[in-house]
Amino acid sequence: MWRNYHKQRETCVMLSDSCGRMRSMKTAISIILRGDAKLPRKTSPQTRLDLPAVPKVSRSAVIAVAIFLVAHLALLIGLTTPEKFVFDEVHYVPAARQMLAPAVSQSMLNPMHPPLAKELIALSIAAFGDSALGWRYPATLFGALAIVAIYLCGLALFAAQGPAIAAALIAACNQMLYVQARVAMLDIFALGFGLLAIAAFMHGFRKDRPHALFAAAGSLFGCAAACKWSGLFPLGICIVIVAVIRLMQGWHTLFADAKPGDWYRPDLWPDFRLHHVVLCFTVLPAMTYLAAFVPLYGVSLPDLVEAQRRIFADNTTTAIAGHTYMSAWPSWPLLARPVWFLFDKTVDDNVSAIVFLGNPLVLWPTLLALAVVLRDFVVARRRDAFLIAVFYFGSWLAWALLPRTLAFIYYYLPAATVASLALVYVLRRDGLPRWLLWAYVGVVAIGFAAMLPISAAFVGTSMQTFNRLMLFQSWI
């Protein structure tokens, strides 16, 4: 009996312990659900750590979003002035309107360029109406994206926030990007996609496994080409870079005094095989490029082939009459011949003007900066100098290979935007004071403000001021 009592007593104790543990588990579960749980660190059982509710957002992402919002809002100011077509809007806006028609009763307008940029303009017209805002709003989005892309390129090249932000500010204060981001033309769309692709390529270039970033770059290059065929130039540059590096690796090339910052290394991208190259820089660009034609032609292979034939014929023909504002590619870095997008007399002696020219305080010093970049690429084999040089000169000199003689200075836009990276590269060299870069950014901003009256129609200016800003006879 005594033994039975103890057995019962032991059972009661066990049940009591079990009930206590169940109560403790319930309490713990309720604490976790309330968010009050404190989990111990592995290194010290006595220390407790609060579990974060959400993952942290990187500082670079916050800055990129801030740059986009500020740039986008700045580009929207006075966007609807004028309320009529500006320069080549007369070609692209009617083509976008035609895409919105339920049935097309005439031949396709503007077949000499791929459709993606015009499709984006058409979506904007459907959303905001057939007005100046509807025509031009998408351009402001891609102008802001282009500035963000320069910031991302700066991060890849300089690995520091300050120089990357400075590069974005210099690019934003270049009148070329500002003017093109406020008109319904195709170049800003190709620029936005192309610079984002270049940023992805630059970030992948320094990684052992660049597969995902190179795939993103290839897809974005396809989108750039689907806006305008000049978007193929940076894709070609990337293919040449990868081919040269693989060729040198196949030859077992070694630098006698190899350094970590060399643009070439024999162990670069060890797992990036030939089929990865084909996928990233051929298949994915082709897929995103052709996808832009599906809304117009469906999946009809003969129609797709005919569309490419027409684009090729129109972009390589030499049987095009001259133009008042045409210029040759060697003159573009010198800003020898701008394009007057708009010139209207308003009241009394005032004018409303949009001149595609560029900021001389950005583009003329670029020529000196590029000499330093080339020297460091050749002599010091620096990776950052190499990438800046190939994307600047590749985007510019590619126009020399085309048989077409009709060209304009706004074809220089991609190279002129990459030029901001060359300027930052030089101004942050060892031995130079840190304030020099920011002082230069301030000077560039002053130059931008001085030229704003001939860059934005909503500002307006007097004929006297306009003539004063036309520094050379060739600008008139």
Secondary structure, DSSP 8 states (H G I E B T S, - for coil): -HHHHHHHHHHHHHHHHHHHHHHHHHHHHHHHHHT--EEE-SS-TT-EEE--SS----HHHHHHHHHHHHHHHHHHTTTT-SSS--TTHHHHHHHHHHHHSSS--S--S-TTS-SHHHHHHHHHHHHH-SSHHHHHHHHHHHHHHHHHHHHHHHHHHH-SHHHHHHHHHHHHT-HHHHHHTTSS-SHHHHHHHHHHHHHHHHHHHTSS--HHHHHHHHHHHHHHHTT-GGGHHHHHHHHHHHHHHHHHHHTT---TT--TTBS--TTSSTT--HHHHHIIIIIHHHHHHHHTTHHHHTT-HHHHHHHHHHHHHHHH-------TT---GGGGGGT-S-EEEEEEE-STTEEEEEEE---HHHHHHHHHHHHHHHHIIIII-BHHHHHHHHHHHHHHHGGGG-------GGGGHHHHHHHHHHHHHHHTSTTS-HHHHHHHHHHHHHHHHHHGGGT-TTT-EEHHHHHHH--SGGG-
